[in-house]
Amino acid sequence: MMDDNSSARERIIELEKKAAFQEDLLDQLNQALVEQQKRIDFLEKRMKALYGQIESGVFIKRPEEESPPPHY
C-alpha cells in the first residue's frame, strides 16, 4: 500500500512539473505573439503611410524638375 501511495505521489509531482512547464511555455508563446502583433501593427501603419505618399505623388517629380537624360 505504501508503494502505491509513493508511486501515485511521484506521478502527481511529475504531472505538476509538466503542467508548470507548459504554463510557463504558454506564457512565453503568448508574449511572443503579443510582440509580433505589435510589430505587424507598426508595419501596417508604416505601409499605409508609404502608400499615402506614393498616391499623393510625393515621389514623382514634375517634368521641369527632372534632369535631362544623359544622351542630351
Backbone as numpy.savetxt, mean C-alpha at the origin, in Angstrom:
# Nx Ny Nz CAx CAy CAz Cx Cy Cz
-4.38 -40.39 33.99 -5.20 -39.20 33.99 -4.34 -37.94 33.99
-3.25 -37.92 34.76 -2.34 -36.78 34.80 -1.74 -36.55 33.42
-1.42 -37.65 32.75 -0.80 -37.54 31.44 -1.77 -36.90 30.45
-3.05 -37.24 30.53 -4.06 -36.65 29.65 -4.21 -35.16 29.92
-4.22 -34.77 31.18 -4.33 -33.36 31.54 -3.10 -32.58 31.07
-1.94 -33.18 31.24 -0.69 -32.55 30.82 -0.66 -32.38 29.31
-1.07 -33.40 28.59 -1.10 -33.36 27.14 -2.11 -32.31 26.66
-3.27 -32.27 27.26 -4.29 -31.29 26.89 -3.79 -29.88 27.19
-3.13 -29.71 28.32 -2.60 -28.40 28.69 -1.54 -27.94 27.68
-0.68 -28.86 27.28 0.36 -28.53 26.30 -0.27 -28.15 24.96
-1.31 -28.87 24.57 -1.99 -28.55 23.31 -2.65 -27.18 23.38
-3.25 -26.87 24.52 -3.88 -25.55 24.69 -2.83 -24.45 24.63
-1.69 -24.67 25.27 -0.61 -23.68 25.24 -0.13 -23.47 23.80
0.04 -24.55 23.05 0.46 -24.44 21.66 -0.57 -23.69 20.82
-1.84 -23.98 21.04 -2.90 -23.29 20.32 -2.92 -21.79 20.67
-2.69 -21.47 21.93 -2.64 -20.07 22.34 -1.45 -19.36 21.70
-0.32 -20.05 21.61 0.85 -19.47 20.96 0.56 -19.19 19.48
-0.05 -20.17 18.83 -0.38 -20.01 17.42 -1.39 -18.88 17.22
-2.37 -18.79 18.09 -3.38 -17.73 17.98 -2.73 -16.36 18.18
-1.81 -16.26 19.15 -1.13 -14.99 19.39 -0.27 -14.62 18.19
0.42 -15.59 17.61 1.25 -15.34 16.43 0.38 -14.87 15.27
-0.74 -15.54 15.04 -1.63 -15.17 13.94 -2.24 -13.78 14.17
-2.56 -13.47 15.40 -3.10 -12.14 15.71 -2.06 -11.06 15.41
-0.81 -11.31 15.79 0.26 -10.36 15.51 0.47 -10.22 14.01
0.47 -11.33 13.30 0.64 -11.31 11.85 -0.50 -10.56 11.18
-1.71 -10.76 11.65 -2.87 -10.06 11.10 -2.74 -8.55 11.32
-2.27 -8.15 12.50 -2.04 -6.73 12.76 -0.99 -6.15 11.82
0.08 -6.89 11.57 1.12 -6.44 10.66 0.59 -6.30 9.23
-0.19 -7.29 8.80 -0.76 -7.24 7.45 -1.75 -6.09 7.32
-2.53 -5.87 8.36 -3.48 -4.76 8.35 -2.74 -3.43 8.24
-1.65 -3.27 8.99 -0.87 -2.03 8.93 -0.27 -1.84 7.54
0.22 -2.91 6.94 0.77 -2.83 5.59 -0.32 -2.41 4.61
-1.50 -2.95 4.77 -2.62 -2.60 3.90 -3.01 -1.14 4.05
-3.02 -0.65 5.27 -3.34 0.76 5.52 -2.30 1.65 4.85
-1.03 1.32 4.98 0.04 2.11 4.36 -0.07 2.08 2.84
-0.37 0.92 2.28 -0.54 0.82 0.83 -1.72 1.66 0.34
-2.80 1.66 1.10 -3.97 2.45 0.70 -3.64 3.93 0.75
-2.88 4.36 1.76 -2.47 5.76 1.83 -1.64 6.13 0.60
-0.73 5.23 0.23 0.12 5.48 -0.94 -0.72 5.53 -2.22
-1.67 4.63 -2.36 -2.56 4.63 -3.53 -3.35 5.93 -3.58
-3.88 6.36 -2.44 -4.63 7.62 -2.41 -3.76 8.79 -2.84
-2.52 8.83 -2.34 -1.59 9.90 -2.71 -1.30 9.87 -4.21
-1.02 8.68 -4.74 -0.71 8.57 -6.17 -1.91 8.93 -7.05
-3.10 8.54 -6.62 -4.29 8.91 -7.38 -4.47 10.42 -7.40
-4.23 11.06 -6.27 -4.36 12.52 -6.21 -3.33 13.18 -7.13
-2.10 12.68 -7.12 -1.06 13.23 -7.99 -1.42 13.03 -9.47
-1.92 11.84 -9.78 -2.28 11.54 -11.16 -3.40 12.46 -11.65
-4.39 12.70 -10.79 -5.48 13.60 -11.17 -4.94 15.01 -11.41
-4.01 15.45 -10.57 -3.41 16.78 -10.75 -2.65 16.85 -12.07
-1.90 15.80 -12.38 -1.16 15.78 -13.64 -2.09 15.76 -14.84
-3.15 14.97 -14.76 -4.13 14.95 -15.85 -4.75 16.33 -16.03
-5.03 16.99 -14.93 -5.59 18.34 -15.00 -4.63 19.30 -15.69
-3.35 19.17 -15.38 -2.35 20.04 -16.02 -2.25 19.73 -17.51
-2.27 18.47 -17.85 -2.20 18.08 -19.26 -3.42 18.61 -20.02
-4.60 18.43 -19.45 -5.82 18.88 -20.12 -5.88 20.40 -20.24
-5.27 21.11 -19.31 -5.30 22.57 -19.36 -4.29 23.13 -20.36
-3.40 22.28 -20.83 -2.42 22.71 -21.82 -1.17 23.33 -21.23
-0.93 23.15 -19.97 0.24 23.72 -19.31 1.53 23.27 -19.98
1.56 22.05 -20.48 2.78 21.49 -21.05 2.93 21.78 -22.55
1.97 22.44 -23.13 2.01 22.70 -24.58 2.34 24.18 -24.79
3.37 24.42 -25.56 3.76 25.79 -25.87 2.97 26.29 -27.07
2.76 27.59 -27.07 2.14 28.20 -28.25 3.17 28.19 -29.38
2.73 28.20 -30.62 3.67 28.12 -31.75 4.75 29.20 -31.69
4.40 30.42 -31.27 5.41 31.48 -31.23 6.44 31.27 -30.11
6.12 30.43 -29.15 7.06 30.13 -28.06 8.01 29.00 -28.42
7.67 28.25 -29.42 8.51 27.12 -29.84 9.75 27.62 -30.58
10.86 26.96 -30.32 12.06 27.29 -31.10 11.95 26.62 -32.46
12.58 27.22 -33.47 12.47 26.62 -34.81 13.17 25.27 -34.86
12.74 24.40 -35.74 13.38 23.09 -35.86 14.85 23.25 -36.29
15.68 22.26 -36.03 17.12 22.39 -36.32 17.45 22.55 -37.80
16.58 22.17 -38.70 16.92 22.29 -40.13 16.65 23.68 -40.69
16.20 24.63 -39.88 15.97 26.01 -40.37 17.22 26.82 -40.26
